[in-house]
Amino acid sequence: MDNTEKTYKVLARKYRPSTLEELVGQDVLVQTITNAIKTNRLAHAYIFTGIRGVGKTSTARIFAKSLNCVGADGKATGPQIKPCGVCEHCRAIAEDRDIDVIEMDAASRTGVDDIREIIDGVQYKPSSARYKVYIIDEVHMLSKSAFNALLKTLEEPPEYTKFIFATTEIRKVPATVLSRCQRFDLPRVEMDVLCKHFKHVCELENVKIDDESIQIIAKTADGSVRDGMSFLDQVISNCDGDITAEKVSKILGLASKNVIFELFEDIMTGQIQKAIDLIDVQYKLGVDPVLVLTDLLEMTHYITRVKIAPQSVGLLPLIPEEQDKVRQFAGKFSVAVLARVWQMLLKGFDELKKVPNVLSAVEMILIRLSYIGMMPSPVEILEKIENQNSAEVQKKNS
């Protein structure tokens, strides 16, 4: 095995942020922590919440570095906004070997005994660092008794102790714990920010990739930097230097936008046989039928939004040709029809949970949708009846 194989790191780890400035899409959090360090207004407990892969644990580790960094010359006397990355504490934290920075995964250590270890350890001052930092990931997984055991220590910890919690389920964290922490909600990273970041990573990796492929990866990441980096890693490994949007969609199990537009049009114009044939072809290509329904749901939202507010088409994450297609659909279908399609798609997702054969269920959903697309709305039916009655009245009078 050569040295390259031994030292290979997946992109999500290789480009994991090591400073606050490197955090992607979390400008508000970065500014708040920077100001807190600058003005020496540091709380004793913090809780970071958000979806997976937006930087909660990374921020906790960077914050721990900032709290304990002593500078490259070893003479810094307080927390540093920009940890040097070369002092003993910065290197030890980066390598997960600093005895004063204790990281615990609450998903695997949920009991009160695990928390008692922390409580006992809090009594002792840090051995060499400025602060003793406890990072508890997925803190919502702690048991009720574990939370209760932590409360008193969390309310009045020693001045040399800092707690940093991370969770994807903030609603499961007791209010008594939340009230003792400074809370930061890390938002999903916007698509254009993800695209810029992934493009930069590709440049560093000497990988050629077009904008459409980057957009597909960023959209699939759904606001998660780590998910997007994993997808990008997968795409680079599979494409062997020849990355195209078509290949990316196939690797990620997605249907291309053109297929979704074609499928939507077939459904709405009652061409059900064509729609079923299309979904079957996509299934054989490895596309997940559930993701096709998800894309149809998203497309319905885009079209309805443009129907109500035409100027919003420029805000959609679509290329100009796709925006033109959305405009065409918005001019062709009424809000009432689009609303019924939306409702039927939502109902379809509930049905998918109860059936053994997903493809058959998706085909049945598409068949029902095709009839909805052709059905007139109640208003159109009333107008038709009124027109008929008016025509009969005129005929009698004449």
LUMVEXKOL-940645 format. One record per residue (C-alpha): x, y, z; residue in three letters. Coordinates in Angstrom, 2 decimals. Each point is the difference from the previous one (the first is absolute). Layout:
<sites>
SITE X Y Z Ala;
...
</sites>
This chain:
<sites>
SITE 0.00 0.00 0.00 Met;
SITE 1.51 3.32 -1.02 Asp;
SITE 0.17 3.16 2.10 Asn;
SITE -2.89 1.64 -1.90 Thr;
SITE -2.37 -2.78 1.04 Glu;
SITE 1.15 0.16 3.61 Lys;
SITE -0.51 3.74 0.36 Thr;
SITE -3.21 0.40 -2.03 Tyr;
SITE -2.75 1.94 1.75 Lys;
SITE -3.56 0.44 -1.20 Val;
SITE -0.74 3.56 -1.07 Leu;
SITE -2.31 0.66 2.96 Ala;
SITE 2.91 -0.61 2.38 Arg;
SITE 2.76 1.42 -2.17 Lys;
SITE -1.74 3.37 -0.32 Tyr;
SITE -1.56 0.12 3.45 Arg;
SITE 0.24 3.61 1.25 Pro;
SITE 2.75 0.70 2.51 Ser;
SITE -0.77 3.69 0.63 Thr;
SITE -3.18 2.04 0.36 Leu;
SITE 0.74 1.68 -3.34 Glu;
SITE -0.11 -3.36 -1.77 Glu;
SITE -3.51 -0.83 1.21 Leu;
SITE -2.31 -0.07 -3.02 Val;
SITE -3.26 1.97 0.07 Gly;
SITE -0.04 0.80 3.74 Gln;
SITE 0.91 3.69 -0.05 Asp;
SITE -2.31 1.02 2.88 Val;
SITE 1.43 -2.67 2.32 Leu;
SITE 3.57 0.92 -0.94 Val;
SITE -0.62 3.69 0.65 Gln;
SITE -1.67 -0.66 3.37 Thr;
SITE 2.78 -2.27 1.28 Ile;
SITE 2.65 2.40 -1.31 Thr;
SITE -1.60 2.91 1.88 Asn;
SITE -0.35 -2.10 3.16 Ala;
SITE 3.71 -0.83 -0.03 Ile;
SITE 0.99 3.55 -0.91 Lys;
SITE -2.03 1.53 2.87 Thr;
SITE 0.71 -2.86 2.43 Asn;
SITE -3.72 -0.71 0.43 Arg;
SITE 0.23 -3.79 0.00 Leu;
SITE -2.89 -2.05 1.33 Ala;
SITE 0.61 -3.18 1.96 His;
SITE -2.26 -2.15 -2.22 Ala;
SITE -0.94 0.03 -3.69 Tyr;
SITE -2.35 -2.13 -2.06 Ile;
SITE 0.21 -0.25 -3.79 Phe;
SITE -2.99 -1.36 -1.87 Thr;
SITE -0.72 -0.67 -3.67 Gly;
SITE -0.27 -2.77 -2.58 Ile;
SITE 2.84 -2.46 -0.49 Arg;
SITE 3.12 1.24 -1.72 Gly;
SITE -0.32 3.78 0.48 Val;
SITE 2.98 0.35 2.35 Gly;
SITE -1.20 -0.53 3.59 Lys;
SITE 2.78 -2.32 1.18 Thr;
SITE 2.60 1.79 -2.14 Ser;
SITE -0.96 3.30 1.61 Thr;
SITE 0.25 -1.56 3.47 Ala;
SITE 3.55 -1.22 -0.70 Arg;
SITE 1.08 3.31 -1.53 Ile;
SITE -1.47 1.83 3.00 Phe;
SITE 1.95 -2.31 2.32 Ala;
SITE 3.17 0.91 -1.90 Lys;
SITE -0.78 3.72 0.27 Ser;
SITE -0.54 -0.32 3.75 Leu;
SITE 3.29 -1.80 0.62 Asn;
SITE 2.35 1.27 -2.73 Cys;
SITE 3.23 1.50 1.41 Val;
SITE 1.31 1.22 -3.36 Gly;
SITE 2.85 -1.21 -2.15 Ala;
SITE 2.49 1.56 2.44 Asp;
SITE -1.82 -1.39 3.05 Gly;
SITE -0.50 3.45 1.52 Lys;
SITE -3.72 0.73 -0.67 Ala;
SITE -1.76 0.66 3.31 Thr;
SITE -3.69 -0.29 -0.98 Gly;
SITE -2.38 -1.62 -2.48 Pro;
SITE 0.96 0.60 -3.62 Gln;
SITE -2.41 0.93 -2.81 Ile;
SITE 2.29 -1.75 -2.48 Lys;
SITE 1.62 -3.06 1.60 Pro;
SITE 3.53 -0.42 -1.28 Cys;
SITE -0.34 -3.70 -0.80 Gly;
SITE 3.63 -0.71 0.92 Val;
SITE 0.19 0.34 3.79 Cys;
SITE -0.21 -3.14 2.14 Glu;
SITE -3.66 0.49 0.90 His;
SITE -1.14 0.72 -3.57 Cys;
SITE 1.79 -3.09 -1.30 Arg;
SITE -1.20 -2.18 2.88 Ala;
SITE -3.65 1.03 -0.52 Ile;
SITE 0.28 -0.55 -3.77 Ala;
SITE 1.37 -3.50 0.67 Glu;
SITE -2.59 -0.80 2.72 Asp;
SITE 2.64 -0.52 2.66 Arg;
SITE -0.34 3.07 2.24 Asp;
SITE -0.84 -1.28 3.49 Ile;
SITE -1.65 3.31 0.89 Asp;
SITE -2.44 -0.12 -2.93 Val;
SITE -2.34 -2.90 0.62 Ile;
SITE -2.31 -0.99 -2.86 Glu;
SITE -2.89 -2.36 0.69 Met;
SITE -2.55 -1.53 -2.38 Asp;
SITE -3.31 -0.02 1.86 Ala;
SITE -1.44 -2.40 -2.58 Ala;
SITE 2.14 -2.81 1.44 Ser;
SITE 0.41 1.28 3.57 Arg;
SITE -3.47 0.96 1.13 Thr;
SITE -0.06 -0.99 3.67 Gly;
SITE 0.32 1.87 3.25 Val;
SITE 3.29 -1.78 0.80 Asp;
SITE 1.58 1.58 -3.09 Asp;
SITE -1.05 3.45 1.18 Ile;
SITE 1.27 -0.69 3.52 Arg;
SITE 3.45 -0.54 -1.51 Glu;
SITE -0.23 3.53 -1.42 Ile;
SITE -1.27 1.43 3.30 Ile;
SITE 2.88 -1.62 1.89 Asp;
SITE 2.51 1.27 -2.55 Gly;
SITE -1.29 3.59 0.20 Val;
SITE 1.38 0.31 3.53 Gln;
SITE 3.58 -0.15 -1.27 Tyr;
SITE 1.70 2.88 -1.78 Lys;
SITE 1.34 -0.52 -3.53 Pro;
SITE 3.40 -1.67 0.02 Ser;
SITE 1.64 2.38 -2.49 Ser;
SITE -2.67 1.81 -2.01 Ala;
SITE -1.72 3.28 0.77 Arg;
SITE -3.46 -1.60 0.16 Tyr;
SITE -1.35 -3.48 0.48 Lys;
SITE -2.49 -0.41 -2.86 Val;
SITE -2.73 -2.65 -0.14 Tyr;
SITE -1.45 -0.61 -3.47 Ile;
SITE -3.13 -2.19 0.04 Ile;
SITE -1.23 -0.97 -3.45 Asp;
SITE -3.65 -1.03 -0.61 Glu;
SITE -0.79 1.21 3.51 Val;
SITE -3.73 -0.64 -0.49 His;
SITE 0.75 -3.74 0.32 Met;
SITE 0.79 0.31 3.72 Leu;
SITE -2.50 -1.63 2.33 Ser;
SITE -2.25 2.06 2.26 Lys;
SITE 1.99 -0.98 3.07 Ser;
SITE 3.25 0.95 -1.76 Ala;
SITE -1.37 3.46 -0.81 Phe;
SITE -1.16 0.44 3.60 Asn;
SITE 3.41 -0.99 1.32 Ala;
SITE 1.64 2.61 -2.23 Leu;
SITE -2.23 2.94 0.94 Leu;
SITE 1.74 1.25 3.15 Lys;
SITE 3.47 -0.20 -1.51 Thr;
SITE -1.25 1.65 -3.18 Leu;
SITE -1.50 2.90 1.95 Glu;
SITE 3.07 0.80 2.09 Glu;
SITE 3.09 -1.59 -1.53 Pro;
SITE 3.53 1.02 1.05 Pro;
SITE 1.34 3.01 -1.91 Glu;
SITE 2.57 -2.19 -1.78 Tyr;
SITE -2.71 -2.28 -1.51 Thr;
SITE -1.95 0.42 -3.24 Lys;
SITE -2.79 -2.22 -1.31 Phe;
SITE -0.77 -0.22 -3.73 Ile;
SITE -2.98 -2.08 -1.10 Phe;
SITE -1.04 -0.97 -3.52 Ala;
SITE -3.34 -1.45 -1.07 Thr;
SITE -2.18 -0.60 -3.04 Thr;
SITE -3.13 -0.31 2.20 Glu;
SITE -0.20 3.15 2.10 Ile;
SITE -3.63 -0.72 0.97 Arg;
SITE 1.14 -3.09 1.92 Lys;
SITE 2.32 2.01 2.22 Val;
SITE -1.73 0.96 3.30 Pro;
SITE -0.83 3.67 0.46 Ala;
SITE 1.92 -0.04 3.29 Thr;
SITE 3.18 -0.79 -1.95 Val;
SITE -0.71 2.49 -2.80 Leu;
SITE -0.52 2.81 2.51 Ser;
SITE 3.54 -0.52 1.27 Arg;
SITE 1.62 0.21 -3.45 Cys;
SITE 0.55 2.54 -2.73 Gln;
SITE -1.82 -1.46 -2.99 Arg;
SITE 1.13 0.29 -3.63 Phe;
SITE -2.15 -1.27 -2.85 Asp;
SITE 2.18 -0.89 -2.97 Leu;
SITE -2.08 0.41 -3.19 Pro;
SITE 0.16 -2.15 -3.11 Arg;
SITE 2.75 1.28 -2.25 Val;
SITE -1.41 1.78 -3.05 Glu;
SITE 0.36 -1.69 -3.37 Met;
SITE 2.16 2.69 -1.59 Asp;
SITE 2.39 -0.12 2.97 Val;
SITE 0.23 -3.78 -0.31 Leu;
SITE 0.66 0.26 -3.74 Cys;
SITE 2.81 2.49 0.59 Lys;
SITE 1.54 -2.19 2.69 His;
SITE -0.18 -3.23 -2.03 Phe;
SITE 1.46 1.76 -3.02 Lys;
SITE 2.91 1.24 2.11 His;
SITE 0.62 -3.53 1.31 Val;
SITE 0.01 -1.35 -3.57 Cys;
SITE 2.58 2.60 -0.97 Glu;
SITE 2.21 -1.05 2.91 Leu;
SITE -0.42 -3.64 -1.02 Glu;
SITE 0.70 0.80 -3.70 Asn;
SITE -3.38 -1.41 -0.96 Val;
SITE -1.82 1.37 -3.06 Lys;
SITE -3.73 0.32 0.58 Ile;
SITE -2.67 2.14 -1.65 Asp;
SITE -2.43 2.33 1.79 Asp;
SITE -3.03 -2.21 -0.66 Glu;
SITE 1.65 -2.98 1.72 Ser;
SITE 0.95 2.20 2.96 Ile;
SITE -3.61 1.24 0.25 Gln;
SITE -1.35 -3.55 0.03 Ile;
SITE 2.34 -0.96 2.84 Ile;
SITE -0.79 3.16 1.97 Ala;
SITE -3.75 -0.51 -0.42 Lys;
SITE 0.23 -3.64 1.10 Thr;
SITE 2.03 1.04 3.06 Ala;
SITE -3.07 1.95 1.20 Asp;
SITE 1.96 2.56 1.99 Gly;
SITE 2.51 -2.44 1.53 Ser;
SITE 3.67 0.64 -0.76 Val;
SITE 1.09 -3.45 1.16 Arg;
SITE -2.65 -1.80 -2.08 Asp;
SITE 1.01 2.02 -3.05 Gly;
SITE 3.69 -0.78 0.52 Met;
SITE -0.83 -3.71 0.25 Ser;
SITE -2.02 0.19 -3.23 Phe;
SITE 2.85 1.87 -1.69 Leu;
SITE 2.47 -2.65 1.17 Asp;
SITE -2.27 -2.71 -1.38 Gln;
SITE -0.37 1.75 -3.35 Val;
SITE 3.75 0.59 -0.41 Ile;
SITE 0.75 -3.65 0.80 Ser;
SITE -2.58 -1.34 -2.45 Asn;
SITE 0.49 2.35 -2.94 Cys;
SITE 3.78 -0.44 -0.31 Asp;
SITE 0.60 3.57 -1.19 Gly;
SITE -2.91 0.16 -2.45 Asp;
SITE -2.75 1.66 2.07 Ile;
SITE -3.29 0.87 -1.71 Thr;
SITE -3.41 0.97 1.36 Ala;
SITE -1.46 -3.20 -1.43 Glu;
SITE 2.56 -2.14 1.82 Lys;
SITE -0.46 1.92 3.25 Val;
SITE -3.77 -0.53 -0.12 Ser;
SITE 0.48 -3.70 -0.64 Lys;
SITE 2.53 -0.43 2.82 Ile;
SITE -2.23 1.81 2.49 Leu;
SITE -3.12 -1.85 -1.17 Gly;
SITE -1.67 3.14 -1.33 Leu;
SITE -2.03 0.71 -3.10 Ala;
SITE 1.21 2.92 -2.09 Ser;
SITE -2.01 3.22 -0.05 Lys;
SITE -0.98 -0.62 -3.62 Asn;
SITE -1.52 -3.35 0.98 Val;
SITE -1.97 1.61 2.84 Ile;
SITE -1.35 2.70 -2.34 Phe;
SITE -0.96 -2.63 -2.56 Glu;
SITE -1.65 -2.19 2.62 Leu;
SITE -1.95 2.94 1.44 Phe;
SITE -1.26 0.98 -3.45 Glu;
SITE -1.00 -3.60 -0.83 Asp;
SITE -1.96 -0.28 3.24 Ile;
SITE -1.73 3.34 -0.32 Met;
SITE -1.02 -0.63 -3.62 Thr;
SITE -1.32 -3.50 0.68 Gly;
SITE 2.75 -1.90 -1.86 Gln;
SITE 0.15 -2.64 2.72 Ile;
SITE 1.51 -2.80 -2.09 Gln;
SITE 2.88 2.26 -0.95 Lys;
SITE 0.44 1.02 3.65 Ala;
SITE 0.09 -3.61 1.22 Ile;
SITE 2.48 -0.99 -2.71 Asp;
SITE 2.19 2.92 1.01 Leu;
SITE -0.02 -0.91 3.70 Ile;
SITE 0.79 -3.63 -0.87 Asp;
SITE 3.02 1.06 -2.07 Val;
SITE 1.25 2.18 2.84 Gln;
SITE -0.48 -2.85 2.48 Tyr;
SITE 2.13 -2.32 -2.15 Lys;
SITE 2.68 2.70 -0.12 Leu;
SITE 0.15 -0.08 3.80 Gly;
SITE -2.10 3.08 0.78 Val;
SITE -1.90 -0.19 3.29 Asp;
SITE -3.78 0.33 -0.74 Pro;
SITE -0.50 1.73 3.33 Val;
SITE 2.46 2.71 -1.01 Leu;
SITE -1.93 0.43 -3.27 Val;
SITE -3.14 0.73 2.04 Leu;
SITE 2.02 2.41 2.14 Thr;
SITE 1.16 1.83 -3.14 Asp;
SITE -3.59 0.13 -1.31 Leu;
SITE -1.12 1.48 3.31 Leu;
SITE 2.74 2.61 -0.19 Glu;
SITE -0.87 0.75 -3.63 Met;
SITE -3.66 0.49 0.94 Thr;
SITE 1.09 2.50 2.65 His;
SITE 2.20 1.89 -2.47 Tyr;
SITE -2.80 0.24 -2.57 Ile;
SITE -2.59 1.09 2.57 Thr;
SITE 2.37 2.60 1.41 Arg;
SITE 0.64 1.47 -3.45 Val;
SITE -3.74 -0.12 -0.74 Lys;
SITE -0.65 2.19 3.07 Ile;
SITE 3.13 2.17 -0.22 Ala;
SITE 1.51 -0.07 -3.54 Pro;
SITE 2.98 2.14 1.04 Gln;
SITE 1.17 -2.70 2.43 Ser;
SITE 1.13 -2.28 -2.85 Val;
SITE 3.47 1.54 0.17 Gly;
SITE 0.37 -1.16 3.60 Leu;
SITE -0.48 -3.67 -0.86 Leu;
SITE 3.13 -2.24 -0.07 Pro;
SITE -0.47 -0.65 -3.73 Leu;
SITE 1.90 0.87 -3.15 Ile;
SITE -1.69 2.50 -2.44 Pro;
SITE -1.37 -2.76 -2.28 Glu;
SITE -1.63 -1.72 2.99 Glu;
SITE -1.43 3.30 1.23 Gln;
SITE -1.61 0.48 -3.42 Asp;
SITE -1.59 -3.43 0.28 Lys;
SITE -1.38 0.83 3.43 Val;
SITE -1.50 3.21 -1.43 Arg;
SITE -1.71 -2.00 -2.74 Gln;
SITE -1.54 -2.42 2.47 Phe;
SITE -1.09 2.86 2.26 Ala;
SITE -1.87 1.57 -2.91 Gly;
SITE -1.63 -3.31 -0.96 Lys;
SITE -1.35 -1.32 3.33 Phe;
SITE -2.25 1.65 2.58 Ser;
SITE 0.84 0.34 3.70 Val;
SITE -2.92 -2.32 0.82 Ala;
SITE 1.44 -2.79 -2.16 Val;
SITE 3.51 0.49 1.36 Leu;
SITE -1.32 -0.06 3.57 Ala;
SITE -1.76 -3.33 -0.66 Arg;
SITE 3.21 -1.44 -1.47 Val;
SITE 1.91 1.13 3.10 Trp;
SITE -2.55 -1.64 2.30 Gln;
SITE 0.01 -3.26 -1.95 Met;
SITE 3.81 -0.17 0.04 Leu;
SITE 0.05 0.55 3.76 Leu;
SITE -2.59 -2.75 0.43 Lys;
SITE 2.13 -2.21 -2.24 Gly;
SITE 2.97 0.28 2.38 Phe;
SITE -2.18 -1.34 2.83 Asp;
SITE -1.01 -2.96 -2.18 Glu;
SITE 3.62 -0.86 -0.79 Leu;
SITE 0.57 -0.86 3.66 Lys;
SITE -2.64 -2.74 -0.16 Lys;
SITE 0.83 -1.84 -3.24 Val;
SITE 2.63 -2.69 -0.68 Pro;
SITE 0.58 0.98 -3.65 Asn;
SITE 0.98 3.66 -0.30 Val;
SITE 0.03 0.10 -3.80 Leu;
SITE -3.58 -1.31 -0.24 Ser;
SITE -1.15 2.57 2.55 Ala;
SITE 1.69 2.83 -1.90 Val;
SITE -1.65 -1.12 -3.25 Glu;
SITE -3.44 0.01 1.69 Met;
SITE 0.68 3.50 1.33 Ile;
SITE 0.93 1.21 -3.49 Leu;
SITE -3.17 -1.56 -1.47 Ile;
SITE -2.17 1.85 2.53 Arg;
SITE 1.89 3.22 -0.64 Leu;
SITE -0.59 -0.25 -3.76 Ser;
SITE -3.76 0.00 0.54 Tyr;
SITE 0.24 2.93 2.41 Ile;
SITE 1.93 1.99 -2.59 Gly;
SITE -2.77 -0.51 -2.54 Met;
SITE -2.88 0.66 2.40 Met;
SITE -1.52 3.48 -0.04 Pro;
SITE -0.04 1.94 3.24 Ser;
SITE -3.32 0.64 1.85 Pro;
SITE 0.07 3.60 -1.24 Val;
SITE 0.44 -1.15 -3.60 Glu;
SITE -2.90 -2.45 0.40 Ile;
SITE -2.27 2.74 1.35 Leu;
SITE 1.03 2.35 -2.80 Glu;
SITE -0.77 -2.70 -2.54 Lys;
SITE -3.44 -0.63 1.53 Ile;
SITE -0.75 3.72 0.05 Glu;
SITE 1.05 0.33 -3.64 Asn;
SITE -2.22 -2.92 -0.97 Gln;
SITE -2.96 1.45 1.90 Asn;
SITE 0.59 3.40 -1.58 Ser;
SITE 0.17 -1.58 -3.46 Ala;
SITE -3.30 -1.87 0.61 Glu;
SITE -1.70 3.19 1.21 Val;
SITE 1.14 1.89 -3.09 Gln;
SITE -1.18 -2.85 -2.22 Lys;
SITE -3.47 0.06 1.58 Lys;
SITE -0.28 3.75 -0.26 Asn;
SITE 0.93 -0.11 -3.67 Ser;
</sites>
